[in-house]
Amino acid sequence: MALYKMHSGAMRQWLVRRGIPKESAEEIVNDAFLVLRRKWVDPKIRDGKPMAYAYRVADNLRIAHWRGQPSGHEKFHGVEDLPMAATTDRDDYAAVLDRLMLREAMDKLPEGQRRAVELRYLQQLTADEAAAELGVSAGTIRSQAFLGLRTLRRTLQDETHIPGEEER
């Protein structure tokens, strides 16, 4: 989480300077850090240059955005469908803990925020699609998703720690 805190603003500004709308830039930054988190078990990423990897992912997502292509991320239907790319018993244990912590944190969110986060980021629906499903405005979905993600970040930041992140 410290990497996200330290670099998300700069990455978002980097994307906006390259012509990406602010809302899309926020989504691309979140997706890039999600990919980085999933790939953290790879020593080449973790011990190499993780931010260079995150910027490469963000740039690929930026290009896909302008081409109007899907991001290549598979659709998720709930927290239980989150992939776990683990290669060792220790990694399996860490992945299970991550999933449990996320499920627990999601359960603590108010219903509107939880549904907005699930639809926008797990099922990867647009704000308009999510709004139609819940019967509210797209602005409400954006607001609730933003508040939900902020709450999740704060909750998980207190509970998670990636070794070596302070040195970066």
Residue frames as a rotation matrix with the C-alpha (Angstrom) as fourth column:
MET 1
0.566 0.825 0.000 0.00
0.825 -0.566 0.000 0.00
0.000 0.000 -1.000 0.00
ALA 2
0.265 -0.529 -0.806 2.90
0.266 -0.764 0.588 2.35
-0.927 -0.371 -0.062 0.58
LEU 3
-0.756 -0.518 0.401 3.88
0.498 -0.058 0.865 2.13
-0.425 0.854 0.301 -3.10
TYR 4
-0.045 0.837 0.546 0.34
0.940 -0.150 0.306 3.11
0.338 0.527 -0.780 -4.05
LYS 5
0.696 0.325 -0.641 0.36
0.610 -0.738 0.289 6.04
-0.379 -0.592 -0.711 -1.65
MET 6
-0.049 -0.847 -0.529 3.74
0.218 -0.526 0.822 7.26
-0.975 -0.075 0.211 -2.84
HIS 7
-0.855 -0.514 0.068 3.24
0.118 -0.065 0.991 6.86
-0.505 0.855 0.117 -6.58
SER 8
-0.194 0.843 0.502 -0.45
0.914 0.341 -0.218 6.85
-0.355 0.417 -0.837 -7.50
GLY 9
0.565 0.415 -0.713 -0.75
0.241 -0.910 -0.339 10.65
-0.789 0.020 -0.614 -7.71
ALA 10
-0.258 -0.761 -0.596 2.28
-0.513 -0.414 0.752 10.97
-0.818 0.500 -0.284 -9.96
MET 11
-0.838 -0.018 0.545 1.09
0.365 0.724 0.585 8.13
-0.405 0.689 -0.600 -12.17
ARG 12
0.192 0.979 0.074 -2.36
0.828 -0.121 -0.548 9.68
-0.527 0.167 -0.833 -12.45
GLN 13
0.464 -0.089 -0.881 -0.84
-0.216 -0.976 -0.016 13.05
-0.859 0.198 -0.472 -13.45
TRP 14
-0.655 -0.755 0.002 1.43
-0.263 0.230 0.937 11.26
-0.708 0.614 -0.350 -15.94
LEU 15
-0.534 0.541 0.650 -1.65
0.776 0.619 0.122 9.70
-0.337 0.569 -0.750 -17.57
VAL 16
0.525 0.759 -0.386 -3.61
0.552 -0.648 -0.525 12.98
-0.648 0.063 -0.759 -17.62
ARG 17
0.033 -0.607 -0.794 -0.65
-0.442 -0.722 0.533 14.72
-0.897 0.333 -0.292 -19.31
ARG 18
-0.918 -0.364 0.158 -0.91
-0.059 0.518 0.853 12.03
-0.392 0.774 -0.497 -21.98
GLY 19
-0.724 0.646 -0.243 -4.53
-0.593 -0.402 0.698 12.90
0.353 0.649 0.674 -22.68
ILE 20
-0.571 0.547 -0.612 -6.39
0.547 0.810 0.213 10.42
0.613 -0.213 -0.761 -20.49
PRO 21
0.171 0.704 0.689 -9.47
-0.286 -0.634 0.718 11.88
0.943 -0.320 0.093 -18.74
LYS 22
-0.421 -0.406 0.811 -9.14
-0.841 -0.161 -0.517 12.10
0.340 -0.900 -0.273 -14.95
GLU 23
0.419 0.662 0.622 -11.74
-0.833 0.552 -0.027 9.42
-0.361 -0.507 0.782 -14.23
SER 24
0.925 -0.117 -0.363 -10.17
-0.125 0.807 -0.577 6.98
0.360 0.579 0.732 -16.68
ALA 25
-0.025 -0.992 0.124 -6.70
-0.440 -0.100 -0.892 7.82
0.897 -0.077 -0.434 -15.32
GLU 26
-0.135 0.055 0.989 -7.88
-0.987 0.080 -0.139 6.88
-0.087 -0.995 0.043 -11.82
GLU 27
0.821 0.505 0.267 -9.17
-0.472 0.863 -0.181 3.54
-0.322 0.022 0.947 -13.10
ILE 28
0.677 -0.641 -0.361 -5.96
-0.101 0.406 -0.908 2.85
0.729 0.652 0.210 -15.02
VAL 29
-0.254 -0.773 0.581 -3.85
-0.754 -0.217 -0.620 3.64
0.605 -0.595 -0.528 -11.93
ASN 30
0.183 0.400 0.898 -5.98
-0.890 0.456 -0.021 1.30
-0.418 -0.795 0.439 -9.79
ASP 31
0.976 0.196 -0.099 -5.74
-0.219 0.842 -0.492 -1.45
-0.014 0.502 0.865 -12.42
ALA 32
0.339 -0.926 -0.166 -1.96
-0.325 0.050 -0.944 -1.01
0.883 0.374 -0.284 -12.74
PHE 33
-0.388 -0.491 0.780 -1.47
-0.886 -0.034 -0.462 -1.36
0.254 -0.870 -0.422 -8.99
LEU 34
0.557 0.607 0.566 -3.80
-0.689 0.718 -0.092 -4.36
-0.463 -0.339 0.819 -8.87
VAL 35
0.874 -0.310 -0.374 -1.70
-0.099 0.640 -0.762 -6.05
0.476 0.703 0.529 -11.54
LEU 36
-0.100 -0.956 0.277 1.46
-0.568 -0.174 -0.804 -5.13
0.817 -0.238 -0.526 -9.63
ARG 37
-0.054 0.137 0.989 -0.01
-0.975 0.207 -0.082 -6.64
-0.216 -0.969 0.122 -6.45
ARG 38
0.885 0.434 0.167 -0.91
-0.380 0.882 -0.278 -9.86
-0.268 0.182 0.946 -8.27
LYS 39
0.715 -0.663 -0.221 2.59
0.064 0.377 -0.924 -10.10
0.696 0.647 0.312 -9.75
TRP 40
0.485 -0.528 0.697 4.32
-0.836 -0.514 0.193 -9.28
0.256 -0.676 -0.691 -6.44
VAL 41
0.771 -0.174 0.613 5.11
-0.203 0.845 0.495 -12.98
-0.604 -0.506 0.616 -5.90
ASP 42
0.799 -0.518 0.306 7.45
0.516 0.327 -0.792 -12.86
0.310 0.791 0.528 -8.93
PRO 43
0.358 -0.724 -0.590 10.97
0.674 -0.237 0.699 -12.05
-0.646 -0.648 0.403 -7.63
LYS 44
-0.481 -0.527 0.701 11.82
0.871 -0.382 0.310 -10.27
0.104 0.760 0.642 -10.91
ILE 45
0.197 0.643 0.740 9.04
0.379 -0.746 0.547 -7.79
0.904 0.173 -0.391 -10.17
ARG 46
0.910 0.272 -0.314 9.32
0.368 -0.177 0.913 -7.60
0.193 -0.946 -0.262 -6.38
ASP 47
0.412 -0.839 -0.355 13.11
0.582 -0.057 0.811 -7.34
-0.701 -0.541 0.465 -6.20
GLY 48
-0.311 -0.497 0.810 13.60
0.946 -0.240 0.216 -5.50
0.087 0.834 0.545 -9.50
LYS 49
-0.997 0.034 -0.070 11.89
-0.034 -0.999 -0.001 -2.27
-0.070 0.001 0.998 -10.40
PRO 50
-0.479 0.874 0.084 8.23
0.785 0.469 -0.405 -2.63
-0.393 -0.128 -0.911 -9.44
MET 51
0.122 0.558 -0.821 7.30
0.059 -0.830 -0.555 0.94
-0.991 0.019 -0.134 -10.37
ALA 52
-0.668 -0.360 -0.651 8.80
-0.630 -0.192 0.753 0.56
-0.396 0.913 -0.098 -13.83
TYR 53
-0.915 0.389 0.107 6.58
0.402 0.855 0.326 -2.50
0.035 0.342 -0.939 -14.23
ALA 54
-0.156 0.908 -0.390 3.53
0.689 -0.183 -0.702 -0.59
-0.708 -0.378 -0.596 -12.92
TYR 55
-0.110 0.067 -0.992 4.16
-0.431 -0.902 -0.014 2.29
-0.896 0.425 0.128 -15.37
ARG 56
-0.937 -0.224 -0.267 4.53
-0.338 0.398 0.853 -0.20
-0.084 0.890 -0.449 -18.25
VAL 57
-0.619 0.783 0.061 1.18
0.768 0.620 -0.161 -1.77
-0.163 -0.053 -0.985 -17.29
ALA 58
0.044 0.640 -0.767 -0.40
0.329 -0.734 -0.594 1.70
-0.943 -0.226 -0.243 -17.03
ASP 59
-0.488 -0.283 -0.826 0.97
-0.611 -0.566 0.554 2.66
-0.624 0.775 0.103 -20.44
ASN 60
-0.986 0.167 0.020 -0.41
0.140 0.748 0.648 -0.52
0.094 0.642 -0.761 -21.99
LEU 61
-0.274 0.934 -0.229 -3.80
0.863 0.133 -0.488 0.21
-0.425 -0.331 -0.842 -20.40
ARG 62
-0.129 0.149 -0.980 -3.60
-0.132 -0.982 -0.132 3.81
-0.983 0.113 0.147 -21.68
ILE 63
-0.849 -0.238 -0.472 -3.01
-0.489 0.013 0.872 2.58
-0.202 0.971 -0.128 -25.23
ALA 64
-0.793 0.609 0.035 -5.87
0.601 0.771 0.209 0.07
0.101 0.187 -0.977 -24.94
HIS 65
-0.155 0.737 -0.658 -8.10
0.527 -0.502 -0.686 2.89
-0.836 -0.453 -0.310 -23.62
TRP 66
-0.288 -0.009 -0.958 -7.43
-0.546 -0.820 0.172 5.04
-0.787 0.572 0.231 -26.69
ARG 67
-0.934 -0.051 -0.353 -7.94
-0.329 0.507 0.797 2.11
0.139 0.861 -0.490 -29.03
GLY 68
-0.050 0.983 0.177 -11.23
-0.988 -0.074 0.135 1.38
0.145 -0.169 0.975 -27.31
GLN 69
-0.144 -0.091 -0.985 -10.11
-0.209 0.976 -0.060 -2.14
0.967 0.197 -0.160 -26.53
PRO 70
0.924 0.380 -0.034 -10.90
-0.077 0.273 0.959 -4.07
0.374 -0.884 0.282 -23.38
SER 71
0.461 -0.779 0.424 -8.08
-0.887 -0.400 0.229 -4.04
-0.008 -0.482 -0.876 -20.87
GLY 72
-0.102 -0.499 -0.860 -7.46
-0.441 0.798 -0.411 -7.77
0.891 0.338 -0.302 -21.18
HIS 73
-0.848 -0.108 0.519 -8.38
-0.528 0.254 -0.811 -8.30
-0.044 -0.961 -0.272 -17.54
GLU 74
-0.673 0.643 -0.366 -10.84
0.420 0.739 0.526 -11.08
0.609 0.200 -0.768 -17.00
LYS 75
-0.065 0.758 0.649 -14.19
-0.521 -0.581 0.626 -10.15
0.851 -0.298 0.432 -15.53
PHE 76
-0.958 -0.178 -0.226 -14.70
0.110 0.498 -0.860 -10.87
0.266 -0.849 -0.457 -11.85
HIS 77
-0.083 0.996 0.021 -18.05
0.101 -0.013 0.995 -11.60
0.991 0.084 -0.100 -10.30
GLY 78
0.909 0.345 0.235 -17.12
-0.176 -0.193 0.965 -11.23
0.378 -0.918 -0.115 -6.65
VAL 79
0.314 -0.826 0.467 -14.28
-0.949 -0.254 0.188 -11.31
-0.036 -0.502 -0.864 -4.16
GLU 80
0.408 -0.136 0.903 -14.32
-0.275 0.925 0.263 -15.12
-0.871 -0.355 0.340 -4.14
ASP 81
0.893 -0.045 0.448 -13.33
0.425 0.418 -0.803 -15.07
-0.151 0.907 0.393 -7.85
LEU 82
0.703 -0.691 -0.168 -10.18
-0.694 -0.718 0.056 -13.02
-0.159 0.077 -0.984 -7.30
PRO 83
0.712 -0.475 -0.516 -7.25
0.003 0.738 -0.675 -14.88
0.702 0.480 0.527 -8.86
MET 84
0.774 -0.544 0.325 -4.48
-0.416 -0.050 0.908 -16.13
-0.478 -0.838 -0.265 -6.66
ALA 85
0.714 -0.605 -0.353 -1.19
-0.223 0.282 -0.933 -16.43
0.664 0.745 0.067 -8.54
ALA 86
0.526 -0.515 0.678 0.75
-0.786 0.012 0.618 -18.32
-0.326 -0.857 -0.398 -5.91
THR 87
0.378 -0.482 -0.791 3.69
-0.578 0.544 -0.608 -20.63
0.723 0.687 -0.073 -6.50
THR 88
-0.682 -0.615 -0.395 4.69
-0.038 0.570 -0.821 -21.88
0.730 -0.545 -0.412 -3.06
ASP 89
-0.083 0.652 -0.754 2.96
0.875 0.410 0.258 -22.90
0.477 -0.638 -0.605 0.14
ARG 90
-0.538 -0.176 -0.824 3.94
0.652 -0.707 -0.274 -19.59
-0.535 -0.685 0.495 1.70
ASP 91
-0.974 0.191 -0.121 2.52
-0.224 -0.736 0.639 -17.76
0.033 0.650 0.759 -1.30
ASP 92
-0.403 0.870 -0.283 -0.68
0.373 0.439 0.818 -19.81
0.836 0.224 -0.501 -1.08
TYR 93
-0.139 0.293 -0.946 -1.04
0.989 -0.005 -0.147 -18.84
-0.048 -0.956 -0.289 2.55
ALA 94
-0.777 -0.213 -0.592 -0.40
0.250 -0.968 0.021 -15.15
-0.578 -0.131 0.805 1.78
ALA 95
-0.878 0.478 -0.004 -2.90
-0.153 -0.273 0.950 -15.21
0.453 0.835 0.313 -1.09
VAL 96
-0.165 0.837 -0.522 -5.57
0.727 0.461 0.509 -16.78
0.666 -0.295 -0.685 1.10
LEU 97
-0.288 0.002 -0.958 -4.92
0.843 -0.475 -0.254 -14.15
-0.455 -0.880 0.135 3.77
ASP 98
-0.972 -0.081 -0.220 -5.15
-0.033 -0.883 0.469 -11.35
-0.233 0.463 0.855 1.17
ARG 99
-0.620 0.781 -0.069 -8.44
0.085 0.155 0.984 -12.72
0.780 0.605 -0.163 -0.08
LEU 100
-0.052 0.591 -0.805 -9.84
0.940 0.301 0.160 -13.09
0.337 -0.749 -0.571 3.43
MET 101
-0.555 -0.222 -0.802 -8.76
0.582 -0.792 -0.184 -9.59
-0.594 -0.569 0.569 4.40
LEU 102
-0.972 0.229 -0.053 -10.34
-0.192 -0.647 0.738 -8.14
0.135 0.727 0.673 1.26
ARG 103
-0.338 0.897 -0.286 -13.57
0.423 0.416 0.805 -10.06
0.841 0.151 -0.520 1.82
GLU 104
-0.107 0.249 -0.963 -13.68
0.991 -0.048 -0.122 -8.89
-0.077 -0.967 -0.242 5.43
ALA 105
-0.786 -0.243 -0.568 -12.98
0.247 -0.966 0.072 -5.28
-0.567 -0.084 0.820 4.45
MET 106
-0.850 0.525 0.041 -15.63
-0.096 -0.232 0.968 -5.42
0.517 0.819 0.247 1.70
ASP 107
-0.184 0.812 -0.553 -18.17
0.762 0.473 0.441 -6.77
0.620 -0.341 -0.706 4.17
LYS 108
-0.321 -0.014 -0.947 -17.59
0.827 -0.492 -0.273 -3.73
-0.462 -0.871 0.169 6.41
LEU 109
-0.995 -0.053 0.084 -18.44
0.091 -0.831 0.549 -1.25
0.041 0.554 0.831 3.63
PRO 110
-0.304 0.940 -0.154 -21.90
-0.432 -0.281 -0.857 0.30
-0.849 -0.194 0.492 3.51
GLU 111
0.137 0.450 0.882 -24.11
0.453 0.763 -0.460 -1.58
-0.881 0.463 -0.100 1.05
GLY 112
0.947 0.289 -0.140 -24.06
0.033 -0.521 -0.853 1.14
-0.320 0.803 -0.503 -1.65
GLN 113
0.322 -0.913 -0.250 -20.29
-0.908 -0.373 0.192 1.47
-0.269 0.165 -0.949 -1.59
ARG 114
-0.316 -0.434 0.844 -19.79
-0.270 0.894 0.359 -2.30
-0.909 -0.115 -0.400 -1.57
ARG 115
0.442 0.568 0.694 -22.09
0.518 0.470 -0.715 -2.83
-0.732 0.676 -0.087 -4.56
ALA 116
0.925 -0.128 -0.359 -20.50
-0.334 -0.726 -0.601 0.08
-0.183 0.676 -0.714 -6.47
VAL 117
-0.031 -0.998 0.062 -16.98
-0.884 0.057 0.463 -1.29
-0.466 -0.040 -0.884 -5.88
GLU 118
-0.203 -0.001 0.979 -18.05
0.089 0.996 0.019 -4.82
-0.975 0.091 -0.202 -6.84
LEU 119
0.704 0.579 0.411 -19.72
0.451 0.084 -0.889 -3.70
-0.549 0.811 -0.202 -10.05
ARG 120
0.884 -0.354 -0.305 -17.08
-0.461 -0.765 -0.449 -1.17
-0.075 0.538 -0.840 -11.11
TYR 121
0.082 -0.997 0.010 -13.87
-0.996 -0.082 0.022 -2.95
-0.021 -0.012 -1.000 -10.14
LEU 122
-0.446 -0.232 0.864 -14.64
-0.343 0.936 0.074 -6.63
-0.827 -0.263 -0.497 -9.77
GLN 123
0.246 0.595 0.765 -17.16
0.584 0.539 -0.607 -7.00
-0.774 0.596 -0.215 -12.57
GLN 124
-0.714 -0.687 -0.137 -15.56
0.372 -0.537 0.757 -4.09
-0.594 0.490 0.638 -14.48
LEU 125
0.209 0.838 0.503 -18.81
0.977 -0.156 -0.147 -2.47
-0.045 0.522 -0.852 -15.52
THR 126
-0.604 -0.297 0.740 -18.86
0.397 -0.917 -0.044 1.14
0.691 0.267 0.671 -16.67
ALA 127
-0.952 0.276 -0.130 -20.45
-0.025 -0.497 -0.867 3.70
-0.304 -0.823 0.480 -14.37
ASP 128
-0.411 0.841 -0.353 -23.50
-0.907 -0.338 0.251 3.82
0.092 0.423 0.902 -16.66
GLU 129
-0.212 0.300 -0.930 -23.89
-0.217 0.914 0.344 0.02
0.953 0.274 -0.128 -16.68
ALA 130
-0.793 -0.133 -0.595 -23.54
0.515 0.376 -0.770 -0.18
0.326 -0.917 -0.229 -12.90
ALA 131
-0.862 0.503 -0.060 -26.00
-0.413 -0.767 -0.491 2.69
-0.293 -0.399 0.869 -12.48
ALA 132
-0.231 0.802 -0.551 -28.56
-0.807 0.159 0.569 0.92
0.544 0.576 0.610 -14.67
GLU 133
-0.358 0.048 -0.933 -28.16
0.215 0.976 -0.032 -2.29
0.909 -0.212 -0.360 -12.66
LEU 134
-0.752 -0.003 -0.659 -28.65
0.659 0.025 -0.752 -0.53
0.019 -1.000 -0.017 -9.31
GLY 135
0.219 0.921 0.323 -31.22
0.888 -0.325 0.324 2.00
0.404 0.216 -0.889 -10.49
VAL 136
0.481 -0.152 -0.864 -29.19
0.471 -0.786 0.400 5.08
-0.740 -0.599 -0.306 -9.49
SER 137
0.956 -0.152 -0.252 -27.32
-0.288 -0.654 -0.700 7.77
-0.058 0.741 -0.669 -11.41
ALA 138
0.574 -0.814 -0.082 -23.83
0.514 0.436 -0.739 7.25
0.637 0.382 0.669 -12.85
GLY 139
-0.001 -0.553 0.833 -22.59
-0.412 -0.759 -0.504 10.08
0.911 -0.344 -0.228 -10.61
THR 140
0.618 0.290 0.731 -23.81
-0.786 0.216 0.579 8.19
0.010 -0.932 0.361 -7.54
ILE 141
0.952 -0.300 -0.056 -21.94
0.293 0.950 -0.113 5.09
0.087 0.091 0.992 -8.71
ARG 142
0.228 -0.919 0.320 -18.73
0.279 -0.253 -0.926 7.08
0.933 0.301 0.199 -9.25
SER 143
0.074 -0.136 0.988 -19.06
-0.757 -0.652 -0.033 8.71
0.649 -0.746 -0.152 -5.84
GLN 144
0.801 0.309 0.513 -19.88
-0.582 0.605 0.544 5.49
-0.142 -0.734 0.664 -4.00
ALA 145
0.820 -0.562 -0.110 -17.06
0.454 0.754 -0.474 3.59
0.349 0.339 0.874 -5.76
PHE 146
0.053 -0.816 0.575 -14.58
-0.075 -0.578 -0.813 6.36
0.996 0.000 -0.092 -4.91
LEU 147
0.205 0.086 0.975 -15.63
-0.927 -0.303 0.221 6.39
0.315 -0.949 0.018 -1.26
GLY 148
0.966 0.197 0.169 -15.60
-0.238 0.930 0.281 2.59
-0.102 -0.312 0.945 -1.11
LEU 149
0.567 -0.820 -0.076 -12.09
0.460 0.392 -0.797 2.34
0.683 0.416 0.600 -2.58
ARG 150
-0.054 -0.576 0.816 -10.82
-0.465 -0.708 -0.531 5.02
0.884 -0.408 -0.229 -0.23
THR 151
0.507 0.319 0.801 -12.26
-0.862 0.199 0.467 3.14
-0.010 -0.927 0.376 2.75
LEU 152
0.983 -0.169 -0.066 -10.81
0.160 0.979 -0.127 -0.16
0.086 0.115 0.990 1.50
ARG 153
0.265 -0.944 0.197 -7.37
0.171 -0.155 -0.973 1.41
0.949 0.292 0.120 1.04
ARG 154
-0.048 -0.259 0.965 -7.42
-0.810 -0.555 -0.190 2.82
0.584 -0.791 -0.183 4.56
THR 155
0.751 0.403 0.523 -8.68
-0.640 0.640 0.425 -0.42
-0.164 -0.654 0.739 6.07
LEU 156
0.922 -0.385 -0.043 -6.24
0.345 0.867 -0.361 -2.65
0.176 0.318 0.932 4.22
GLN 157
0.262 -0.856 0.445 -3.34
-0.193 -0.499 -0.845 -0.24
0.946 0.136 -0.296 4.71
ASP 158
0.184 -0.132 0.974 -3.62
-0.970 -0.185 0.158 -0.76
0.160 -0.974 -0.162 8.45
GLU 159
0.711 0.245 0.659 -3.79
-0.450 0.879 0.158 -4.54
-0.540 -0.409 0.736 8.04
THR 160
0.874 -0.373 0.311 -1.27
0.486 0.666 -0.566 -5.25
0.004 0.646 0.764 5.27
HIS 161
0.518 -0.805 -0.290 2.41
-0.576 -0.579 0.577 -4.71
-0.632 -0.131 -0.764 4.83
ILE 162
0.947 -0.316 -0.050 4.66
0.150 0.576 -0.804 -5.69
0.283 0.754 0.593 1.96
PRO 163
0.563 -0.789 -0.248 8.20
0.487 0.073 0.870 -6.38
-0.668 -0.611 0.425 3.25
GLY 164
-0.389 -0.878 0.278 10.83
0.809 -0.181 0.559 -4.00
-0.440 0.442 0.782 1.91
GLU 165
0.334 0.595 0.731 8.33
0.881 -0.473 -0.018 -1.38
0.334 0.650 -0.683 0.75
GLU 166
0.846 -0.015 -0.532 9.70
0.301 -0.811 0.502 1.30
-0.439 -0.585 -0.682 3.09
GLU 167
-0.090 -0.992 -0.084 13.10
0.378 -0.112 0.919 1.18
-0.921 0.051 0.385 1.39
ARG 168
-0.263 0.018 0.965 11.67
0.962 0.076 0.261 2.00
-0.069 0.997 -0.037 -2.05
